[in-house]
Amino acid sequence: MTDYGRGPGSEPWHPDDPLYGDQGWNGQQAGSGHDPYGGHPQQQQQYPQPQHAQHPEQAYGVQDPYQQQYAQHQHPQQAPYASGQQHPGHQQHAGPQSYDGQWDAGHQPAVGYGPETYGANPADAYAGQAPSYQGQPEADYYATADAYPPPEPPARRSAEPEAKAAPWDAEAPDEERHPFFGGDDADDDGVRRDGEATGRAARRGGGAGSGERRGKGKKKSRNGCACLVVSLVLASGLGGVSYFAYQFWQGQFGAAPDYAGAGSGSVVVEIPKDAGLAEIGSILKKHGVVKSSGAFVAAADSNPRAKTIQAGVYVLAKEMSGANAVKSMLDPKSSSNLIIPEGKRNTYIYAAIDKRLELKAGTTQQVAKDQAKNLGLPSWAGKGGDIKDPLEGFLFPAAYPVAKGMKPEAVLKKMVARANEEFGKADLEKEAQRLGLKSPMEILTVASLVQAEGKYKKDFDKVARVVYNRLQPDNTETVGRLEFDSTVNYFQNKSRLDIGSVDKLRQLPDPYNTYRIKGLPPGPIGNPGMEAFNSAVKPEDGPWYYFVSIDEDDTRFAETNDEHEANRQKYLEKQKAGQ
């Protein structure tokens, strides 16, 4: 907007404009501190008021900035109309003249401004002379590229129809409209590709349609398409955000997908060692037992007994609800785990595997004999000689997944691998040397004796000390013999307390007969657990050579045979009282 308050449209100037109509200046000077032509507020300039206006078009001697520029280019060295020079075709009139920027206040303006005065240029109010102040040319605010077009005389403005007030949805000024929402195909330089000037280019007169308004129909159509595109983009974006938000909410707070009922059919599922509830749920989902891991976990969290679910093989139905899956896994009937108790001999384990795999009796024992060297035994395991079964002591007592369809050698490999894992936690070579034994194999043999002879685990450390004390060849009680009933039962494949008199037992020729031989048997007599194994590695110190368990809370240890006989009588009395 200019200093006169001209708006962006083609509306006429405000009536208070100094050059509006035939009003002139109304005998007033420019307000203090405000010069409409860019003058300095410190010095107000007097503009002569015309006495007569012979014609409306002649009453306004408006300076034409474009002709002024033309005149300055034609006579760059001479200021036009200065020092009394007269424009060709114009009559000299009395009026204020500029001499080195100073106005001569003694002159009076001419009576009128007619064609005879200004010739062919009625808009040249200063006859081509630029207003000046103290020798410096005044800035022409209509000669810049960013200025509005110069004001036009009332006669020219009246020739055009007066613009009506723009409706509420009228096109905004070019400088206030973004080309995306305006729909016009403007390039970066402000010129439309169809030749119409836009923005600043239109104001500079650089376009074919610089003085015309663009058609509203085309604008509205493009605006509508742009709004539709923006709406679709926003709608699709909101839809995507809503979808992912719903998925996140379902994953965090929504109920997990679940089947209903107890399911149907059957499937064998193996749960590995140390598997958590989430891992178990994933395995069940993979086998089609539950619909989602979350359904199983949610059901397990609401069942306190779910924490007791162990590794092993389970026979479960397909498409079960999470709650029914938890219930079935807690039912012993669903478990296909083969549980090996501590201290059991290999003959017991072979028979149990045959039964679980529904194989002919003796199948697993024959596989163990034929493939013993391929089942993963450690390098220090006893081989050949008097060892009855090289796998004895290496079928670690634990729960193993054994189900129909599996091969016996696969089951045996898992058991041997578990023994290697557990027993390998200690440096057996070093421990054997410290204990005065020949090899780690003898540690495992001592552990099997402790497991077989010790009735209660709380006594294992003392029982292990009895074994090591009897193994001393210089002991006067057993003279280096162990004399354990468990070894006799082992080579006879029996389990009884009354095995006969000592004299008869010493007559039985067998390398495992500790009543006959001195020292340890050739190998383990069973499969010890970790408590017996640890006691064999770290026995309790003591002078004991004998022990007898009278009851669970009373195990008596003795140094001499006489003390031992007294303790044994106590045991027999306890047994008679309990019958």
Secondary structure in CASP SS format (residue, H / E / C, confidence):
PFRMAT SS
TARGET T0000
AUTHOR 0000-0000-0000
METHOD secondary structure of the structure
MODEL  1
M C 1.00
T C 1.00
D C 1.00
Y C 1.00
G C 1.00
R C 1.00
G C 1.00
P C 1.00
G C 1.00
S C 1.00
E C 1.00
P C 1.00
W C 1.00
H C 1.00
P C 1.00
D C 1.00
D C 1.00
P C 1.00
L C 1.00
Y C 1.00
G C 1.00
D C 1.00
Q C 1.00
G C 1.00
W C 1.00
N C 1.00
G C 1.00
Q C 1.00
Q C 1.00
A C 1.00
G C 1.00
S C 1.00
G C 1.00
H C 1.00
D C 1.00
P C 1.00
Y C 1.00
G C 1.00
G C 1.00
H C 1.00
P C 1.00
Q C 1.00
Q C 1.00
Q C 1.00
Q C 1.00
Q C 1.00
Y C 1.00
P C 1.00
Q C 1.00
P C 1.00
Q C 1.00
H C 1.00
A C 1.00
Q C 1.00
H C 1.00
P H 1.00
E H 1.00
Q H 1.00
A H 1.00
Y C 1.00
G C 1.00
V C 1.00
Q C 1.00
D C 1.00
P H 1.00
Y H 1.00
Q H 1.00
Q H 1.00
Q H 1.00
Y H 1.00
A H 1.00
Q H 1.00
H H 1.00
Q H 1.00
H C 1.00
P C 1.00
Q C 1.00
Q C 1.00
A C 1.00
P C 1.00
Y C 1.00
A H 1.00
S H 1.00
G H 1.00
Q C 1.00
Q C 1.00
H C 1.00
P C 1.00
G C 1.00
H C 1.00
Q C 1.00
Q C 1.00
H C 1.00
A C 1.00
G C 1.00
P C 1.00
Q C 1.00
S E 1.00
Y E 1.00
D C 1.00
G C 1.00
Q E 1.00
W E 1.00
D C 1.00
A C 1.00
G C 1.00
H C 1.00
Q C 1.00
P C 1.00
A C 1.00
V C 1.00
G C 1.00
Y C 1.00
G C 1.00
P H 1.00
E H 1.00
T H 1.00
Y H 1.00
G C 1.00
A C 1.00
N C 1.00
P C 1.00
A C 1.00
D C 1.00
A C 1.00
Y C 1.00
A C 1.00
G C 1.00
Q C 1.00
A C 1.00
P C 1.00
S E 1.00
Y E 1.00
Q C 1.00
G C 1.00
Q E 1.00
P E 1.00
E C 1.00
A C 1.00
D C 1.00
Y C 1.00
Y C 1.00
A C 1.00
T C 1.00
A C 1.00
D C 1.00
A C 1.00
Y C 1.00
P C 1.00
P C 1.00
P C 1.00
E C 1.00
P C 1.00
P H 1.00
A H 1.00
R H 1.00
R H 1.00
S H 1.00
A H 1.00
E C 1.00
P C 1.00
E C 1.00
A C 1.00
K C 1.00
A C 1.00
A C 1.00
P C 1.00
W C 1.00
D C 1.00
A C 1.00
E C 1.00
A C 1.00
P C 1.00
D H 1.00
E H 1.00
E H 1.00
R C 1.00
H C 1.00
P H 1.00
F H 1.00
F H 1.00
G H 1.00
G C 1.00
D C 1.00
D C 1.00
A E 1.00
D C 1.00
D C 1.00
D C 1.00
G C 1.00
V E 1.00
R E 1.00
R C 1.00
D C 1.00
G C 1.00
E C 1.00
A E 1.00
T C 1.00
G H 1.00
R H 1.00
A H 1.00
A H 1.00
R H 1.00
R C 1.00
G C 1.00
G C 1.00
G C 1.00
A C 1.00
G C 1.00
S C 1.00
G C 1.00
E C 1.00
R C 1.00
R C 1.00
G C 1.00
K H 1.00
G H 1.00
K H 1.00
K H 1.00
K H 1.00
S H 1.00
R H 1.00
N H 1.00
G H 1.00
C H 1.00
A H 1.00
C H 1.00
L H 1.00
V H 1.00
V H 1.00
S H 1.00
L H 1.00
V H 1.00
L H 1.00
A H 1.00
S H 1.00
G H 1.00
L H 1.00
G H 1.00
G H 1.00
V H 1.00
S H 1.00
Y H 1.00
F H 1.00
A H 1.00
Y H 1.00
Q H 1.00
F H 1.00
W H 1.00
Q H 1.00
G H 1.00
Q H 1.00
F C 1.00
G C 1.00
A C 1.00
A C 1.00
P C 1.00
D C 1.00
Y C 1.00
A C 1.00
G C 1.00
A C 1.00
G C 1.00
S E 1.00
G E 1.00
S E 1.00
V E 1.00
V E 1.00
V E 1.00
E E 1.00
I E 1.00
P C 1.00
K C 1.00
D C 1.00
A C 1.00
G C 1.00
L H 1.00
A H 1.00
E H 1.00
I H 1.00
G H 1.00
S H 1.00
I H 1.00
L H 1.00
K H 1.00
K H 1.00
H C 1.00
G C 1.00
V C 1.00
V C 1.00
K C 1.00
S C 1.00
S H 1.00
G H 1.00
A H 1.00
F H 1.00
V H 1.00
A H 1.00
A H 1.00
A H 1.00
D H 1.00
S C 1.00
N C 1.00
P H 1.00
R H 1.00
A H 1.00
K H 1.00
T H 1.00
I C 1.00
Q C 1.00
A C 1.00
G E 1.00
V E 1.00
Y E 1.00
V E 1.00
L E 1.00
A E 1.00
K E 1.00
E C 1.00
M C 1.00
S C 1.00
G H 1.00
A H 1.00
N H 1.00
A H 1.00
V H 1.00
K H 1.00
S H 1.00
M H 1.00
L H 1.00
D C 1.00
P H 1.00
K H 1.00
S H 1.00
S E 1.00
S C 1.00
N E 1.00
L E 1.00
I E 1.00
I C 1.00
P C 1.00
E C 1.00
G C 1.00
K C 1.00
R C 1.00
N H 1.00
T H 1.00
Y H 1.00
I H 1.00
Y H 1.00
A H 1.00
A H 1.00
I H 1.00
D H 1.00
K H 1.00
R H 1.00
L C 1.00
E C 1.00
L C 1.00
K C 1.00
A C 1.00
G C 1.00
T H 1.00
T H 1.00
Q H 1.00
Q H 1.00
V H 1.00
A H 1.00
K H 1.00
D H 1.00
Q C 1.00
A H 1.00
K H 1.00
N H 1.00
L C 1.00
G C 1.00
L C 1.00
P C 1.00
S C 1.00
W C 1.00
A C 1.00
G C 1.00
K C 1.00
G C 1.00
G C 1.00
D C 1.00
I C 1.00
K C 1.00
D C 1.00
P C 1.00
L C 1.00
E C 1.00
G C 1.00
F C 1.00
L C 1.00
F C 1.00
P C 1.00
A C 1.00
A E 1.00
Y E 1.00
P E 1.00
V C 1.00
A C 1.00
K C 1.00
G C 1.00
M C 1.00
K C 1.00
P H 1.00
E H 1.00
A H 1.00
V H 1.00
L H 1.00
K H 1.00
K H 1.00
M H 1.00
V H 1.00
A H 1.00
R H 1.00
A H 1.00
N H 1.00
E H 1.00
E H 1.00
F H 1.00
G C 1.00
K C 1.00
A C 1.00
D C 1.00
L H 1.00
E H 1.00
K H 1.00
E H 1.00
A H 1.00
Q H 1.00
R H 1.00
L H 1.00
G C 1.00
L C 1.00
K C 1.00
S C 1.00
P H 1.00
M H 1.00
E H 1.00
I H 1.00
L H 1.00
T H 1.00
V H 1.00
A H 1.00
S H 1.00
L H 1.00
V H 1.00
Q H 1.00
A H 1.00
E H 1.00
G C 1.00
K C 1.00
Y C 1.00
K H 1.00
K H 1.00
D H 1.00
F H 1.00
D H 1.00
K H 1.00
V H 1.00
A H 1.00
R H 1.00
V H 1.00
V H 1.00
Y H 1.00
N H 1.00
R H 1.00
L C 1.00
Q C 1.00
P C 1.00
D C 1.00
N C 1.00
T C 1.00
E C 1.00
T C 1.00
V C 1.00
G C 1.00
R C 1.00
L C 1.00
E C 1.00
F C 1.00
D H 1.00
S H 1.00
T H 1.00
V H 1.00
N H 1.00
Y H 1.00
F H 1.00
Q H 1.00
N C 1.00
K C 1.00
S C 1.00
R C 1.00
L C 1.00
D C 1.00
I C 1.00
G C 1.00
S C 1.00
V H 1.00
D H 1.00
K H 1.00
L H 1.00
R C 1.00
Q C 1.00
L C 1.00
P C 1.00
D C 1.00
P C 1.00
Y C 1.00
N C 1.00
T C 1.00
Y C 1.00
R C 1.00
I C 1.00
K C 1.00
G C 1.00
L C 1.00
P C 1.00
P C 1.00
G C 1.00
P C 1.00
I C 1.00
G C 1.00
N C 1.00
P C 1.00
G C 1.00
M H 1.00
E H 1.00
A H 1.00
F H 1.00
N H 1.00
S H 1.00
A H 1.00
V H 1.00
K C 1.00
P C 1.00
E C 1.00
D C 1.00
G C 1.00
P C 1.00
W C 1.00
Y C 1.00
Y E 1.00
F E 1.00
V E 1.00
S E 1.00
I E 1.00
D E 1.00
E C 1.00
D C 1.00
D E 1.00
T E 1.00
R E 1.00
F E 1.00
A E 1.00
E C 1.00
T C 1.00
N H 1.00
D H 1.00
E H 1.00
H H 1.00
E H 1.00
A H 1.00
N H 1.00
R H 1.00
Q H 1.00
K H 1.00
Y H 1.00
L H 1.00
E H 1.00
K H 1.00
Q H 1.00
K H 1.00
A H 1.00
G C 1.00
Q C 1.00
END
